[in-house]
Amino acid sequence: MKKDVIRCSWPTDDLYIHYHDTEWGVPVHDDRLLFEYLILEGAQAGLSWYTVLKKRESYRAAFDNFDTHKIARYGDKKVAELMANPGIIRNRLKVHATIQNAKAFMAVQKEFGSFDAYLWRFVNNKPVHRPSNSNNEPVGRTDVSDALSKDLLKRGFKFVGSTICYAYMQAIGMVNDHVTTCFRYKQLK
């Protein structure tokens, strides 16, 4: 792990530094991973990303490695099992949203051929690079995240408000929000 390089100010420990240096802002085109991030960003609602990141492996185990076909078939017994699992955020609305989102995700895949093809069209199939420095105010939403949120909601997705969508866009590299002095900004540009 690179500790003596200039990076964004928010990674403050080894878990965050590893995530920042290897994942955050890297363009993702794999549908399974796109679904994973979508669910984890929704799980974050009202919490910190750090809380979700610490539980990520438990989420993968609890939700069948984010296999949408399996998740879409979850019934009451599986929901009860998930609600008893201390390794995930035990919020009934978020658990049910994951099941609903798996169904909506597969419908989008059927319509567009992949979720990737659907999603990346919101940024003309290339990352948006937002030059910024540490003095700039953080962005919580944009016109694009508003449009994405509105369209996802129309398609039956849950926990996909504009702020969640913007964080999702940052995580999966649709937006490069590394500060310009961060070593990752230029690497990803």
MDTraj code that builds the backbone (N, CA, C; nanometers):
import mdtraj as md
import numpy as np

residues = "MET LYS LYS ASP VAL ILE ARG CYS SER TRP PRO THR ASP ASP LEU TYR ILE HIS TYR HIS ASP THR GLU TRP GLY VAL PRO VAL HIS ASP ASP ARG LEU LEU PHE GLU TYR LEU ILE LEU GLU GLY ALA GLN ALA GLY LEU SER TRP TYR THR VAL LEU LYS LYS ARG GLU SER TYR ARG ALA ALA PHE ASP ASN PHE ASP THR HIS LYS ILE ALA ARG TYR GLY ASP LYS LYS VAL ALA GLU LEU MET ALA ASN PRO GLY ILE ILE ARG ASN ARG LEU LYS VAL HIS ALA THR ILE GLN ASN ALA LYS ALA PHE MET ALA VAL GLN LYS GLU PHE GLY SER PHE ASP ALA TYR LEU TRP ARG PHE VAL ASN ASN LYS PRO VAL HIS ARG PRO SER ASN SER ASN ASN GLU PRO VAL GLY ARG THR ASP VAL SER ASP ALA LEU SER LYS ASP LEU LEU LYS ARG GLY PHE LYS PHE VAL GLY SER THR ILE CYS TYR ALA TYR MET GLN ALA ILE GLY MET VAL ASN ASP HIS VAL THR THR CYS PHE ARG TYR LYS GLN LEU LYS".split()
xyz = np.array([
    [0.0835, -0.1188, 0.0000],
    [0.0000, 0.0000, 0.0000],
    [0.0879, 0.1250, 0.0000],
    [0.0495, 0.2214, -0.0804],
    [0.1268, 0.3436, -0.0932],
    [0.0850, 0.4422, 0.0154],
    [0.1721, 0.4626, 0.1142],
    [0.1392, 0.5548, 0.2227],
    [0.2078, 0.6896, 0.2059],
    [0.3110, 0.6963, 0.1218],
    [0.3883, 0.8191, 0.1071],
    [0.3559, 0.8931, -0.0223],
    [0.2402, 0.8687, -0.0779],
    [0.1977, 0.9369, -0.1996],
    [0.0859, 1.0346, -0.1662],
    [0.0615, 1.1265, -0.2575],
    [-0.0474, 1.2220, -0.2381],
    [-0.1759, 1.1587, -0.2893],
    [-0.2751, 1.1566, -0.2026],
    [-0.4061, 1.1012, -0.2403],
    [-0.5157, 1.1895, -0.1846],
    [-0.6390, 1.1584, -0.2170],
    [-0.7541, 1.2290, -0.1607],
    [-0.7452, 1.2248, -0.0086],
    [-0.8114, 1.3170, 0.0582],
    [-0.7967, 1.3271, 0.2034],
    [-0.8784, 1.2259, 0.2833],
    [-0.9804, 1.1641, 0.2239],
    [-1.0709, 1.0797, 0.3022],
    [-1.0182, 0.9423, 0.3409],
    [-0.9262, 0.8786, 0.2684],
    [-0.8784, 0.7477, 0.3154],
    [-0.7872, 0.7644, 0.4366],
    [-0.8317, 0.7174, 0.5507],
    [-0.7588, 0.7426, 0.6752],
    [-0.7028, 0.6182, 0.7419],
    [-0.7337, 0.4999, 0.6897],
    [-0.6758, 0.3781, 0.7466],
    [-0.6519, 0.2790, 0.6329],
    [-0.5941, 0.1643, 0.6654],
    [-0.5536, 0.0689, 0.5621],
    [-0.6699, 0.0209, 0.4754],
    [-0.7870, -0.0035, 0.5341],
    [-0.9027, -0.0492, 0.4564],
    [-0.9447, 0.0570, 0.3548],
    [-0.9576, 0.1806, 0.4023],
    [-0.9953, 0.2902, 0.3131],
    [-0.8875, 0.3183, 0.2083],
    [-0.7619, 0.3149, 0.2487],
    [-0.6521, 0.3404, 0.1548],
    [-0.6520, 0.2352, 0.0442],
    [-0.6692, 0.1099, 0.0814],
    [-0.6719, 0.0030, -0.0195],
    [-0.7882, 0.0237, -0.1161],
    [-0.9064, 0.0539, -0.0634],
    [-1.0237, 0.0776, -0.1476],
    [-0.9982, 0.1967, -0.2410],
    [-0.9507, 0.3065, -0.1857],
    [-0.9213, 0.4265, -0.2647],
    [-0.8194, 0.3983, -0.3749],
    [-0.7134, 0.3291, -0.3402],
    [-0.6019, 0.3097, -0.4329],
    [-0.6285, 0.2039, -0.5396],
    [-0.7236, 0.1133, -0.5142],
    [-0.7425, 0.0028, -0.6085],
    [-0.8805, -0.0036, -0.6729],
    [-0.9817, 0.0595, -0.6121],
    [-1.1177, 0.0448, -0.6637],
    [-1.1897, 0.1745, -0.6956],
    [-1.1881, 0.2691, -0.6036],
    [-1.2726, 0.3876, -0.6157],
    [-1.2395, 0.4647, -0.7426],
    [-1.3379, 0.4801, -0.8284],
    [-1.3190, 0.5560, -0.9509],
    [-1.2710, 0.4743, -1.0693],
    [-1.2468, 0.3448, -1.0495],
    [-1.2038, 0.2590, -1.1594],
    [-1.3277, 0.2151, -1.2377],
    [-1.3312, 0.2387, -1.3685],
    [-1.4486, 0.2003, -1.4468],
    [-1.4803, 0.0507, -1.4358],
    [-1.6053, 0.0215, -1.4014],
    [-1.6532, -0.1156, -1.3853],
    [-1.7527, -0.1443, -1.4984],
    [-1.7332, -0.2589, -1.5640],
    [-1.8230, -0.2991, -1.6725],
    [-1.8780, -0.4403, -1.6537],
    [-1.8450, -0.5018, -1.5431],
    [-1.8926, -0.6367, -1.5116],
    [-2.0271, -0.6266, -1.4401],
    [-2.1299, -0.6884, -1.4959],
    [-2.2642, -0.6754, -1.4385],
    [-2.2734, -0.7243, -1.2941],
    [-2.2072, -0.8337, -1.2599],
    [-2.2146, -0.8819, -1.1220],
    [-2.1593, -0.7774, -1.0262],
    [-2.0463, -0.7194, -1.0618],
    [-1.9848, -0.6186, -0.9764],
    [-2.0668, -0.4891, -0.9754],
    [-2.1266, -0.4549, -1.0868],
    [-2.2146, -0.3370, -1.0897],
    [-2.3334, -0.3562, -0.9953],
    [-2.3869, -0.4786, -0.9905],
    [-2.4974, -0.5060, -0.8980],
    [-2.4486, -0.4998, -0.7532],
    [-2.3325, -0.5559, -0.7271],
    [-2.2763, -0.5516, -0.5916],
    [-2.2645, -0.4072, -0.5427],
    [-2.2033, -0.3227, -0.6228],
    [-2.1881, -0.1826, -0.5830],
    [-2.3232, -0.1142, -0.5644],
    [-2.4188, -0.1432, -0.6507],
    [-2.5511, -0.0827, -0.6386],
    [-2.6148, -0.1184, -0.5043],
    [-2.6037, -0.2445, -0.4663],
    [-2.6613, -0.2889, -0.3396],
    [-2.5858, -0.2297, -0.2211],
    [-2.4545, -0.2294, -0.2281],
    [-2.3759, -0.1753, -0.1171],
    [-2.3976, -0.0253, -0.1004],
    [-2.4082, 0.0468, -0.2115],
    [-2.4350, 0.1908, -0.2002],
    [-2.5725, 0.2149, -0.1384],
    [-2.6711, 0.1343, -0.1743],
    [-2.8031, 0.1468, -0.1126],
    [-2.8003, 0.1113, 0.0352],
    [-2.7192, 0.0121, 0.0708],
    [-2.7055, -0.0274, 0.2115],
    [-2.6443, 0.0852, 0.2938],
    [-2.5664, 0.1686, 0.2283],
    [-2.4989, 0.2787, 0.2967],
    [-2.5956, 0.3876, 0.3419],
    [-2.7123, 0.3969, 0.2811],
    [-2.8061, 0.5058, 0.3115],
    [-2.8194, 0.5259, 0.4622],
    [-2.7863, 0.6457, 0.5070],
    [-2.7944, 0.6790, 0.6490],
    [-2.6739, 0.6354, 0.7301],
    [-2.5778, 0.5717, 0.6654],
    [-2.4594, 0.5208, 0.7338],
    [-2.3344, 0.5704, 0.6611],
    [-2.2199, 0.5271, 0.7069],
    [-2.0949, 0.5634, 0.6393],
    [-2.0534, 0.4515, 0.5441],
    [-1.9813, 0.4888, 0.4399],
    [-1.9299, 0.3893, 0.3462],
    [-1.8340, 0.2949, 0.4189],
    [-1.7636, 0.3464, 0.5163],
    [-1.6698, 0.2646, 0.5932],
    [-1.7431, 0.1490, 0.6609],
    [-1.8601, 0.1756, 0.7168],
    [-1.9402, 0.0710, 0.7813],
    [-1.9730, -0.0394, 0.6816],
    [-2.0127, -0.0005, 0.5613],
    [-2.0486, -0.0977, 0.4576],
    [-1.9243, -0.1719, 0.4097],
    [-1.8167, -0.1001, 0.3901],
    [-1.6928, -0.1610, 0.3408],
    [-1.6423, -0.2696, 0.4362],
    [-1.6556, -0.2463, 0.5664],
    [-1.6143, -0.3470, 0.6655],
    [-1.7013, -0.4722, 0.6578],
    [-1.8246, -0.4581, 0.6110],
    [-1.9178, -0.5707, 0.6042],
    [-1.9253, -0.6328, 0.4645],
    [-1.8435, -0.5873, 0.3738],
    [-1.8537, -0.6286, 0.2338],
    [-1.8426, -0.7793, 0.2143],
    [-1.7470, -0.8419, 0.2766],
    [-1.7310, -0.9875, 0.2616],
    [-1.8506, -1.0624, 0.3183],
    [-1.9048, -1.0128, 0.4280],
    [-2.0250, -1.0740, 0.4849],
    [-2.1437, -1.0589, 0.3899],
    [-2.1521, -0.9452, 0.3245],
    [-2.2575, -0.9238, 0.2249],
    [-2.2446, -1.0240, 0.1102],
    [-2.1228, -1.0416, 0.0634],
    [-2.1019, -1.1360, -0.0472],
    [-2.1470, -1.2766, -0.0079],
    [-2.1129, -1.3176, 0.1132],
    [-2.1519, -1.4507, 0.1603],
    [-2.3031, -1.4596, 0.1809],
    [-2.3609, -1.3583, 0.2436],
    [-2.5039, -1.3600, 0.2760],
    [-2.5921, -1.3528, 0.1517],
    [-2.5464, -1.2800, 0.0498],
    [-2.6271, -1.2590, -0.0705],
    [-2.5719, -1.3358, -0.1911],
    [-2.5252, -1.4587, -0.1656],
    [-2.4846, -1.5484, -0.2743],
    [-2.3954, -1.4801, -0.3775],
    [-2.2958, -1.4070, -0.3288],
    [-2.2006, -1.3361, -0.4149],
    [-2.2729, -1.2458, -0.5157],
    [-2.3851, -1.1914, -0.4730],
    [-2.4651, -1.0976, -0.5526],
    [-2.5128, -1.1578, -0.6846],
    [-2.5504, -1.2839, -0.6779],
    [-2.6089, -1.3530, -0.7938],
    [-2.7558, -1.3105, -0.8029],
    [-2.7877, -1.2284, -0.9008],
    [-2.9232, -1.1737, -0.9120],
    [-3.0289, -1.2819, -0.9304],
    [-2.9954, -1.3891, -1.0018],
    [-3.0933, -1.4967, -1.0247],
    [-3.1325, -1.5636, -0.8931],
    [-3.0352, -1.5842, -0.8049],
    [-3.0649, -1.6441, -0.6742],
    [-3.1396, -1.5448, -0.5850],
    [-3.0914, -1.4218, -0.5812],
    [-3.1505, -1.3210, -0.4926],
    [-3.2962, -1.2935, -0.5299],
    [-3.3265, -1.2913, -0.6584],
    [-3.4631, -1.2639, -0.7037],
    [-3.5620, -1.3687, -0.6537],
    [-3.5125, -1.4868, -0.6176],
    [-3.6003, -1.5946, -0.5693],
    [-3.6053, -1.6038, -0.4163],
    [-3.5384, -1.5142, -0.3462],
    [-3.5418, -1.5180, -0.1996],
    [-3.6852, -1.5042, -0.1498],
    [-3.7183, -1.5875, -0.0519],
    [-3.8498, -1.5820, 0.0111],
    [-3.8383, -1.5434, 0.1571],
    [-3.9460, -1.5649, 0.2298],
    [-3.9526, -1.5255, 0.3709],
    [-3.8465, -1.5926, 0.4566],
    [-3.8183, -1.7204, 0.4300],
    [-3.7180, -1.7926, 0.5094],
    [-3.5801, -1.7281, 0.4931],
    [-3.5436, -1.6954, 0.3713],
    [-3.4138, -1.6323, 0.3465],
    [-3.4095, -1.4924, 0.4057],
    [-3.5196, -1.4182, 0.3961],
    [-3.5244, -1.2843, 0.4553],
    [-3.5035, -1.2933, 0.6058],
    [-3.5683, -1.3901, 0.6712],
    [-3.5503, -1.4089, 0.8162],
    [-3.4046, -1.4420, 0.8492],
    [-3.3437, -1.5248, 0.7663],
    [-3.2021, -1.5592, 0.7853],
    [-3.1141, -1.4341, 0.7729],
    [-3.1425, -1.3530, 0.6733],
    [-3.0645, -1.2302, 0.6542],
    [-3.0842, -1.1334, 0.7701],
    [-3.2074, -1.1234, 0.8191],
    [-3.2355, -1.0321, 0.9298],
    [-3.1681, -1.0746, 1.0596],
    [-3.1285, -1.2002, 1.0682],
    [-3.0588, -1.2502, 1.1866],
    [-2.9066, -1.2474, 1.1687],
    [-2.8589, -1.2053, 1.0536],
    [-2.7162, -1.2084, 1.0216],
    [-2.6481, -1.0790, 1.0686],
    [-2.5631, -1.0867, 1.1724],
    [-2.4974, -0.9662, 1.2233],
    [-2.3886, -0.9136, 1.1291],
    [-2.3554, -0.9891, 1.0255],
    [-2.2514, -0.9473, 0.9319],
    [-2.2974, -0.8458, 0.8291],
    [-2.4301, -0.8250, 0.8216],
    [-2.4840, -0.7265, 0.7265],
    [-2.5625, -0.6215, 0.8035],
    [-2.6061, -0.5181, 0.7329],
    [-2.6915, -0.4163, 0.7931],
    [-2.8333, -0.4731, 0.7920],
    [-2.8858, -0.4998, 0.9103],
    [-3.0138, -0.5701, 0.9222],
    [-3.1301, -0.4721, 0.9212],
    [-3.1535, -0.4189, 0.8047],
    [-3.2634, -0.3263, 0.7833],
    [-3.3591, -0.3947, 0.6858],
    [-3.4778, -0.4226, 0.7324],
    [-3.5755, -0.4986, 0.6526],
    [-3.6024, -0.4319, 0.5167],
    [-3.6142, -0.2999, 0.5148],
    [-3.6395, -0.2307, 0.3884],
    [-3.5238, -0.2505, 0.2906],
    [-3.4018, -0.2468, 0.3418],
    [-3.2847, -0.2632, 0.2550],
    [-3.2725, -0.4077, 0.2064],
    [-3.3069, -0.5032, 0.2898],
    [-3.3033, -0.6439, 0.2484],
    [-3.4071, -0.6682, 0.1388],
    [-3.5287, -0.6199, 0.1605],
    [-3.6332, -0.6355, 0.0584],
    [-3.5969, -0.5587, -0.0695],
    [-3.5326, -0.4436, -0.0547],
    [-3.4897, -0.3665, -0.1711],
    [-3.3879, -0.4445, -0.2532],
    [-3.3013, -0.5189, -0.1877],
    [-3.2020, -0.5994, -0.2594],
    [-3.2717, -0.7030, -0.3477],
    [-3.3750, -0.7648, -0.2949],
    [-3.4501, -0.8653, -0.3721],
    [-3.5210, -0.7979, -0.4894],
    [-3.5878, -0.6872, -0.4630],
    [-3.6558, -0.6125, -0.5692],
    [-3.5556, -0.5640, -0.6737],
    [-3.4404, -0.5153, -0.6279],
    [-3.3400, -0.4641, -0.7205],
    [-3.2824, -0.5748, -0.8083],
    [-3.2717, -0.6952, -0.7559],
    [-3.2245, -0.8076, -0.8376],
    [-3.3213, -0.8322, -0.9530],
    [-3.4505, -0.8269, -0.9236],
    [-3.5525, -0.8465, -1.0277],
    [-3.5471, -0.7338, -1.1312],
    [-3.5381, -0.6103, -1.0839],
    [-3.5329, -0.4952, -1.1743],
    [-3.4041, -0.4971, -1.2563],
    [-3.2946, -0.5386, -1.1953],
    [-3.1642, -0.5478, -1.2622],
    [-3.1716, -0.6459, -1.3792],
    [-3.2331, -0.7613, -1.3546],
    [-3.2453, -0.8615, -1.4610],
    [-3.3369, -0.8115, -1.5740],
    [-3.4379, -0.7348, -1.5396],
    [-3.5257, -0.6786, -1.6438],
    [-3.4482, -0.5806, -1.7319],
    [-3.3607, -0.5012, -1.6698],
    [-3.2769, -0.4083, -1.7469],
    [-3.1800, -0.4866, -1.8353],
    [-3.1216, -0.5927, -1.7803],
    [-3.0308, -0.6757, -1.8606],
    [-3.1025, -0.7321, -1.9829],
    [-3.2243, -0.7756, -1.9618],
    [-3.3016, -0.8330, -2.0726],
    [-3.3302, -0.7264, -2.1791],
    [-3.3640, -0.6070, -2.1347],
    [-3.3974, -0.4997, -2.2279],
    [-3.2762, -0.4459, -2.3039],
    [-3.1618, -0.4303, -2.2350],
    [-3.0447, -0.3652, -2.2943],
    [-2.9313, -0.4614, -2.3296],
    [-2.9454, -0.5888, -2.2952],
    [-2.8384, -0.6851, -2.3203],
    [-2.7434, -0.6987, -2.2030],
    [-2.7265, -0.5918, -2.1275],
    [-2.6465, -0.5940, -2.0044],
    [-2.6814, -0.4692, -1.9238],
    [-2.6576, -0.4752, -1.7946],
    [-2.6789, -0.3564, -1.7123],
    [-2.5738, -0.2521, -1.7482],
    [-2.4553, -0.2986, -1.7811],
    [-2.3458, -0.2117, -1.8224],
    [-2.3882, -0.1239, -1.9404],
    [-2.4490, -0.1846, -2.0417],
    [-2.4918, -0.1088, -2.1607],
    [-2.5954, -0.0038, -2.1231],
    [-2.6860, -0.0382, -2.0331],
    [-2.7875, 0.0568, -1.9863],
    [-2.7221, 0.1725, -1.9104],
    [-2.6365, 0.1394, -1.8159],
    [-2.5839, 0.2362, -1.7209],
    [-2.4892, 0.3370, -1.7842],
    [-2.3936, 0.2886, -1.8584],
    [-2.2880, 0.3765, -1.9091],
    [-2.3372, 0.4738, -2.0165],
    [-2.4538, 0.4519, -2.0708],
    [-2.5071, 0.5472, -2.1696],
    [-2.5387, 0.6814, -2.1041],
    [-2.5563, 0.6829, -1.9712],
    [-2.5831, 0.8079, -1.8997],
    [-2.4640, 0.9033, -1.9041],
    [-2.3438, 0.8502, -1.9309],
    [-2.2232, 0.9341, -1.9432],
    [-2.1580, 0.9144, -2.0806],
    [-2.2400, 0.8843, -2.1807],
    [-2.1907, 0.8639, -2.3177],
    [-2.0784, 0.7614, -2.3254],
    [-2.0875, 0.6595, -2.2400],
    [-1.9955, 0.5454, -2.2399],
    [-1.8505, 0.5804, -2.2098],
    [-1.8288, 0.6918, -2.1398],
    [-1.6927, 0.7250, -2.0968],
    [-1.6987, 0.8017, -1.9650],
    [-1.5981, 0.7798, -1.8797],
    [-1.5975, 0.8471, -1.7488],
    [-1.5939, 0.9992, -1.7620],
    [-1.6587, 1.0643, -1.6682],
    [-1.6542, 1.2096, -1.6558],
    [-1.5436, 1.2411, -1.5564],
    [-1.4507, 1.3259, -1.5968],
    [-1.3404, 1.3654, -1.5079],
    [-1.3695, 1.5051, -1.4561],
    [-1.3865, 1.5126, -1.3251],
    [-1.4184, 1.6409, -1.2615],
    [-1.2925, 1.6965, -1.1976],
    [-1.2213, 1.7852, -1.2667],
    [-1.1015, 1.8428, -1.2049],
    [-1.1399, 1.9199, -1.0791],
    [-1.0811, 1.8832, -0.9697],
    [-1.1103, 1.9525, -0.8443],
    [-0.9871, 1.9499, -0.7557],
    [-0.9871, 2.0374, -0.6594],
    [-0.8801, 2.0355, -0.5604],
    [-0.9432, 2.0245, -0.4233],
    [-0.8632, 2.0130, -0.3233],
    [-0.9156, 1.9870, -0.1886],
    [-1.0009, 2.1018, -0.1356],
    [-0.9958, 2.2193, -0.1994],
    [-1.0764, 2.3326, -0.1534],
    [-1.2181, 2.3298, -0.2084],
    [-1.2426, 2.2487, -0.3096],
    [-1.3770, 2.2427, -0.3686],
    [-1.4738, 2.1717, -0.2748],
    [-1.5968, 2.2178, -0.2764],
    [-1.7010, 2.1510, -0.1987],
    [-1.7308, 2.0153, -0.2616],
    [-1.7511, 1.9127, -0.1805],
    [-1.7859, 1.7829, -0.2378],
    [-1.9231, 1.7881, -0.3056],
    [-1.9360, 1.7126, -0.4109],
    [-2.0611, 1.7071, -0.4849],
    [-2.1439, 1.5922, -0.4300],
    [-2.2714, 1.6138, -0.4083],
    [-2.3581, 1.5089, -0.3575],
    [-2.4515, 1.4525, -0.4626],
    [-2.4698, 1.5296, -0.5703],
    [-2.5575, 1.4873, -0.6783],
    [-2.5308, 1.5757, -0.7981],
    [-2.5724, 1.5307, -0.9150],
    [-2.5573, 1.6078, -1.0382],
    [-2.6827, 1.5856, -1.1234],
    [-2.6896, 1.6555, -1.2341],
    [-2.8011, 1.6340, -1.3264],
    [-2.8033, 1.4895, -1.3762],
    [-2.6848, 1.4323, -1.3972],
    [-2.6769, 1.2932, -1.4441],
    [-2.7249, 1.1974, -1.3358],
    [-2.6824, 1.2179, -1.2116],
    [-2.7296, 1.1288, -1.1046],
    [-2.8794, 1.1462, -1.0825],
    [-2.9302, 1.2684, -1.1021],
    [-3.0752, 1.2907, -1.0939],
    [-3.1478, 1.2081, -1.2007],
    [-3.0957, 1.2119, -1.3235],
    [-3.1592, 1.1393, -1.4343],
    [-3.1501, 0.9884, -1.4129],
    [-3.0348, 0.9419, -1.3673],
    [-3.0177, 0.7995, -1.3404],
    [-3.1134, 0.7542, -1.2310],
    [-3.1194, 0.8296, -1.1228],
    [-3.2088, 0.7970, -1.0119],
    [-3.3540, 0.7896, -1.0588],
    [-3.3953, 0.8896, -1.1324],
    [-3.5340, 0.8943, -1.1815],
    [-3.5646, 0.7721, -1.2683],
    [-3.4713, 0.7359, -1.3552],
    [-3.4943, 0.6232, -1.4446],
    [-3.4935, 0.4902, -1.3683],
    [-3.4020, 0.4756, -1.2739],
    [-3.3984, 0.3525, -1.1936],
    [-3.5269, 0.3375, -1.1127],
    [-3.5717, 0.4451, -1.0519],
    [-3.6960, 0.4398, -0.9737],
    [-3.8134, 0.4004, -1.0622],
    [-3.8180, 0.4561, -1.1826],
    [-3.9246, 0.4244, -1.2775],
    [-3.9226, 0.2751, -1.3127],
    [-3.8052, 0.2162, -1.3101],
    [-3.7889, 0.0740, -1.3434],
    [-3.8075, -0.0174, -1.2226],
    [-3.8422, 0.0401, -1.1070],
    [-3.8732, -0.0403, -0.9898],
    [-3.7610, -0.0590, -0.8902],
    [-3.6483, 0.0077, -0.9098],
    [-3.5376, -0.0037, -0.8152],
    [-3.5697, 0.0735, -0.6876],
    [-3.5089, 0.0295, -0.5767],
    [-3.5263, 0.0933, -0.4465],
    [-3.3896, 0.1380, -0.3946],
    [-3.3900, 0.2361, -0.3051],
    [-3.2673, 0.2914, -0.2472],
    [-3.1724, 0.3390, -0.3568],
    [-3.2260, 0.4170, -0.4487],
    [-3.1478, 0.4707, -0.5598],
    [-3.1769, 0.6199, -0.5782],
    [-3.1791, 0.6927, -0.4670],
    [-3.1950, 0.8372, -0.4767],
    [-3.0733, 0.8983, -0.5452],
    [-3.0814, 1.0238, -0.5792],
    [-2.9749, 1.0887, -0.6554],
    [-2.8398, 1.0871, -0.5827],
    [-2.8402, 1.1085, -0.4522],
    [-2.7139, 1.1072, -0.3770],
    [-2.6527, 0.9677, -0.3785],
    [-2.7338, 0.8645, -0.3617],
    [-2.6845, 0.7270, -0.3694],
    [-2.6328, 0.6995, -0.5099],
    [-2.7046, 0.7443, -0.6103],
    [-2.6605, 0.7230, -0.7491],
    [-2.5278, 0.7926, -0.7760],
    [-2.5098, 0.9126, -0.7206],
    [-2.3826, 0.9813, -0.7444],
    [-2.2672, 0.9066, -0.6778],
    [-2.2877, 0.8601, -0.5552],
    [-2.1837, 0.7814, -0.4880],
    [-2.1543, 0.6540, -0.5680],
    [-2.2578, 0.5938, -0.6224],
    [-2.2434, 0.4759, -0.7079],
    [-2.1605, 0.5095, -0.8316],
    [-2.1917, 0.6209, -0.8950],
    [-2.1184, 0.6633, -1.0142],
    [-1.9703, 0.6867, -0.9828],
    [-1.9418, 0.7407, -0.8655],
    [-1.8028, 0.7596, -0.8237],
    [-1.7346, 0.6248, -0.8028],
    [-1.8030, 0.5363, -0.7323],
    [-1.7438, 0.4066, -0.6981],
    [-1.7099, 0.3256, -0.8221],
    [-1.7976, 0.3282, -0.9222],
    [-1.7781, 0.2430, -1.0408],
    [-1.7085, 0.3152, -1.1548],
    [-1.6561, 0.4333, -1.1280],
    [-1.5741, 0.5028, -1.2259],
    [-1.6475, 0.5769, -1.3350],
    [-1.7780, 0.5935, -1.3226],
    [-1.8490, 0.6778, -1.4202],
    [-1.8055, 0.8221, -1.4026],
    [-1.7615, 0.8554, -1.2814],
    [-1.7110, 0.9884, -1.2490],
    [-1.5764, 0.9712, -1.1794],
    [-1.4773, 1.0466, -1.2227],
    [-1.3478, 1.0492, -1.1556],
    [-1.3475, 1.1717, -1.0663],
    [-1.3732, 1.1502, -0.9381],
    [-1.3774, 1.2598, -0.8419],
    [-1.2554, 1.2633, -0.7512],
    [-1.1489, 1.1953, -0.7910],
    [-1.0237, 1.2120, -0.7169],
    [-0.9793, 1.3568, -0.7338],
    [-0.9250, 1.4151, -0.6273],
    [-0.8712, 1.5504, -0.6415],
    [-0.7545, 1.5446, -0.7398],
    [-0.7305, 1.6537, -0.8108],
    [-0.6301, 1.6533, -0.9172],
    [-0.4893, 1.6277, -0.8651],
    [-0.4652, 1.6552, -0.7376],
    [-0.3323, 1.6290, -0.6809],
    [-0.3147, 1.4832, -0.6389],
    [-0.4235, 1.4066, -0.6372],
    [-0.4181, 1.2655, -0.5989],
    [-0.3538, 1.1848, -0.7120],
    [-0.2663, 1.0918, -0.6767],
    [-0.1981, 1.0112, -0.7785],
    [-0.2955, 0.9318, -0.8635],
    [-0.4131, 0.9000, -0.8124],
    [-0.5113, 0.8206, -0.8877],
    [-0.5831, 0.9047, -0.9941],
    [-0.5957, 1.0352, -0.9739],
    [-0.6655, 1.1176, -1.0709],
    [-0.6043, 1.1014, -1.2105],
    [-0.4739, 1.1226, -1.2197],
    [-0.4068, 1.1126, -1.3502],
    [-0.4057, 0.9699, -1.4029],
    [-0.3906, 0.8714, -1.3139],
    [-0.3914, 0.7324, -1.3581],
    [-0.5247, 0.6965, -1.4229],
    [-0.6329, 0.7465, -1.3667],
    [-0.7653, 0.7117, -1.4181],
    [-0.8076, 0.8000, -1.5348],
    [-0.7416, 0.9141, -1.5517],
    [-0.7758, 1.0022, -1.6629],
    [-0.7135, 0.9496, -1.7896],
])
top = md.Topology()
chain = top.add_chain()
for i, resn in enumerate(residues, 1):
    res = top.add_residue(resn, chain, resSeq=i)
    for name in ("N", "CA", "C"):
        top.add_atom(name, md.element.get_by_symbol(name[0]), res)
traj = md.Trajectory(xyz[None], top)
